[in-house]
Amino acid sequence: MAEHKHGSMDIKVQEKTFAGFMKMSAWGAAISVGILIFMALVNA
């Protein structure tokens, strides 16, 4: 079994996946806040 060397793994796919997850989380939060504001204005 080969010895592990720290920092030698290619993590481009993981970085791209995490960036996509963060972007979708931000969009989801913004849409949720927008919906809550809309609901508050409609019920007022």
Protein Blocks (a to p, Z undefined) as FASTA:
>chain_A
ZZddehiaccklmmmmmmmmmmmmmmmmmmmmmmmmmmmmmmZZ
